[in-house]
Amino acid sequence: MKESEIMKPVKITTEYITLGQFLKWINLSSSGGETKMILETVQINVNGELENRRGKKLYPKDEVLIQNVGAFVIVQNDD
């Protein structure tokens, strides 16, 4: 990730969120079929590693970089 890229926090209230749920949470996907297509065609890195598994668990402090979309960091919502 480039230093100039600002990480957008994504708050979760559970222990983890799956990559598929995450894509829906940030409004990049609206259905399972759309999620599958995104995972097949868009480069997504989780903590610097290329990732295309819909069920990949994302935990607080994990960093997600989505090509042509942005950079995100998972944070725990303590509310």
MOSULZI-V834680 format. One record per pair of residues at least 24 apart in sequence whose ideal C-beta (glycine too) atoms are under 8 Angstrom apart, sorted by the first residue. I is the first residue (numbers start at 1). J is the second residue. Records with the same first field share a line. If there is no record, write none. Layout:
I: J  J
//
This chain:
1: 45  48  63  65  71
5: 65  70  71
6: 71
7: 63  71  72  73
8: 70  71  72  73
9: 72  73  74  75
10: 64  72  73  74  75
11: 75  76  77
12: 58  60  74  75  76  77
13: 76  77  79
15: 59
16: 57  58  59
17: 57  58  74
18: 54  55  56  57  58
19: 44  46  51  53  54  55  56  58  64
20: 54  55
22: 58  64  72  74
26: 72
28: 66  69
42: 66  67  68  69
43: 67
//
